[in-house]
Structures are given as C-alpha cells and as structure tokens.
Amino acid sequence: MKIVQWNPARELDELQHRLGSFFNKRDENNWSPPVDVVEEDKEFVIKAEIPEVDRANVKVAISDGVLTLSGERKFEQADRGQTWHRVERHYGSFARSFTLPESVEAGQVTADCKNGLLTVRVPKAAKALPREVEVKIA
C-alpha cells in the first residue's frame, strides 16, 4: 500500500475544478498570466508568462500612472477525427494592471516578448535614483 501525503490546497483546487465543470461555469474567456515584479537600481522589471500568445495579440500601455498588460490566447480548433479528453489551459482575453510609482520615466518603457515571456522594463526617473552625496567635515 502506497502512502500519499494529503495536500489540502490540491484538494480545494480539484473541488473548484469539479464544481466549475458541473455547473458549466468555467471561464475560458478571462485569465491572468502569472507575473514577477522586481525592483532593480535603475528600473522596475515585470515578467509575465504568456506561452502561445502571438506577439501581435499583446498590448502594453500606460495611462494615468497605471501599466496594463493585455492580450489574447486563441483556442486551438479541433481537427476532424480528434477527440479532446481534457482542456485545462486557459484561453481568451487577459489583462493585468499595475500602479506605477510617480518616480518612473513612463515615456521610456520598453517591452520584449521571447519564448512566451513578456518582459517590460520601466526605468526610474533620474531624481529617484539613489546617489551618494559627500558631506565635508568642518
């Protein structure tokens, strides 16, 4: 007999999936990609996982101090003769928004999308960068 460690988070996730399937409420038209936000000396770096999202379907915009990442992953159409047994990946539109501090250069934001990873670089304003000031001793 094999001993299996009980994981309550996995149990809740499976229950949510089963109830969603039972009530037919699976929301395939709205999902959120996982994101990492890192503050470095000269910039903020935001990395979002968006596998199989075409670069043309991704938008990065800044409005009123809010950075918004949005896009869409299209559902693969089944070919004739295929039988789908399980669909667990999310499809449809996504959007993530982040409030930026006032000390950034919004006009110099850059974005790059490679291998399913969207990387957005938000440079800090020159006055916000830490600097060392030498104080003369009298």
Residue, then its C-alpha position, 0 to 999 in steps of 0.5 A: m500500500k502506497i502512502v500519499q501525503w494529503n495536500p489540502a490546497r490540491e484538494l480545494d483546487e480539484l473541488q473548484h475544478r469539479l464544481g466549475s465543470f458541473f455547473n458549466k461555469r468555467d471561464e475560458n474567456n478571462w485569465s491572468p498570466p502569472v507575473d514577477v515584479v522586481e525592483e532593480d537600481k535603475e528600473f522596475v522589471i515585470k515578467a509575465e508568462i504568456p506561452e502561445v500568445d502571438r506577439a501581435n495579440v499583446k498590448v502594453a500601455i500606460s495611462d494615468g500612472v497605471l501599466t496594463l498588460s493585455g492580450e489574447r490566447k486563441f483556442e486551438q480548433a479541433d481537427r476532424g477525427q480528434t477527440w479532446h479528453r481534457v482542456e485545462r489551459h486557459y484561453g481568451s482575453f487577459a489583462r493585468s494592471f499595475t500602479l506605477p510609482e510617480s518616480v518612473e520615466a513612463g515615456q521610456v518603457t520598453a517591452d520584449c516578448k521571447n519564448g512566451l515571456l513578456t518582459v517590460r522594463v520601466p526605468k526610474a526617473a533620474k531624481a529617484l535614483p539613489r546617489e551618494v552625496e559627500v558631506k565635508i567635515a568642518 
